[in-house]
Amino acid sequence: MKKSLIIFAAAALAMTACTTTKDIDYGVAQASKQVSFTSHVNKNTRALTNENFNQFNVFGSYTTGINTEPVQVFNSVAVTKNGTDWAYSGEARYWIKDATYTFYAYSKENGTTGTSRFNKAELTLEDYIVDAADDNQKDLVFASATNITGKESGNEKVAFDFKHILSKIRFTFTSNFPDGYKVTVDQVDVRNFRDKGTFTASTGEWSAQTRTNNAELADQMLKISVPFAEADANKELAPQDEVATQYVYMLPFAYQQPNVRLYFRLTITNANGVVVSQKVNYGAFKPTWTKGTAYNYKVTLTGAEAGLEKIEFTTSEGMNLDDWAEGTDDVVFNFGSEVSNN
């Protein structure tokens, strides 16, 4: 039996030497206004939007003409929304005239990652995991604001334009079965993906993507189950009907080999209400997942995925019907498990 899976990918997803230590850390209150923030979330998703986004963590440092070693002023400080304003916890920080500032911020669905590391002026999210765990299937947004010069007065709020830095994928299944057949898709999951990587704030890129599990046996591979909306669960597809899963988050990575797998179970019922096939199918593909991008993979369902074969007939090689008149009404008989319109 021939098994094949047709998969088509479609992208559719910011001093002086005599100052005290405290003054160096937080700035001189009398010299300027307090450092404050504002934000915007780009590319709304099911998780974080401008409406439900209410907390991020900020990291910030500055250098001066006489001190090029970065001085930290914010290190994973929570900034929360209060109406239309944003306020951070702890003591107020104040601008230093002519200092050059770098700010980074992120939010994991209004929470923290537990993986952030701020060293001098560099923020990394080290060994960040995106797998099937509920806490690892959350939207992750990031923003930076760099090369900002402090003023004696008239400093504006630090504006963060947050963007999504994970990828998200879903699958749309379309029935290409003939009239009379109904199909149901369930048990959809993605396996053998890279689930751990490091995000570097200064470059805005992911690196060191690896698998925490390199099992080669299918039932031991890394797996994320891809759910349907409740209304679409166990939906029976008539010819040309389609059903789409919900989105799941994945770690951005450009795969070099077709070793990421899609699994799903396909149940086929004929016009008599008889289940003629129920089996798990899979296909391997080579995705290129980029950050902030949503992918909709379209899967066309045919008899090949069902493992069904057309009933056909032949005759014995030695059979001789010469004593009958040759008929002109040629008929091909196909029964039961015929699943092709051809």
URCOR-V453902 format. One record per backbone hydrogen bond with DSSP energy under -0.5 kcal/mol. NH is the residue of the N-H (numbers start at 0). CO is the residue of the C=O. If there is no record, write none. Layout:
BEGIN
nh;co
NH;CO
NH;CO
END
This chain:
BEGIN
nh;co
5;299
6;4
7;297
9;295
11;9
16;14
18;15
23;19
24;20
25;21
26;22
28;26
30;27
31;27
31;28
34;92
36;85
37;157
39;159
41;39
41;161
44;47
48;46
52;48
53;51
55;78
56;105
57;76
58;103
59;73
60;101
61;70
62;99
63;66
69;67
70;61
71;69
72;59
73;59
75;57
76;57
78;55
79;86
80;53
81;84
83;81
84;81
85;36
86;79
88;77
93;25
94;32
97;149
98;95
99;62
100;98
100;147
101;60
102;13
102;144
103;58
104;142
105;56
106;140
107;110
108;106
108;138
116;123
118;116
118;121
119;117
121;118
123;116
124;198
125;114
125;123
127;124
127;196
129;194
135;132
136;133
140;106
141;162
142;104
144;13
144;102
146;100
147;100
148;146
149;98
149;147
157;35
158;156
159;37
159;157
160;158
161;39
161;159
162;141
164;139
166;249
167;292
168;247
169;294
171;296
172;170
172;242
173;298
174;240
175;300
180;177
181;268
182;236
183;266
185;264
188;262
189;223
190;260
191;221
194;192
194;209
195;209
196;127
197;206
198;124
199;204
200;122
200;198
203;199
204;199
206;197
209;195
219;216
220;216
220;217
223;189
225;187
226;224
228;243
231;228
232;228
232;229
234;231
236;182
236;234
237;235
239;174
240;237
242;172
244;170
245;226
247;168
249;166
250;193
252;288
254;252
254;286
258;256
259;284
260;190
261;282
262;188
263;280
264;185
265;278
266;183
267;276
268;181
269;273
272;269
275;267
275;273
276;267
278;265
280;263
282;261
284;259
286;284
288;252
289;287
291;165
292;289
294;167
295;9
296;169
296;294
297;7
297;295
298;171
298;296
299;5
299;297
300;173
300;298
301;299
304;301
305;301
306;302
306;303
307;302
311;309
318;315
323;320
329;327
332;330
333;331
336;334
END
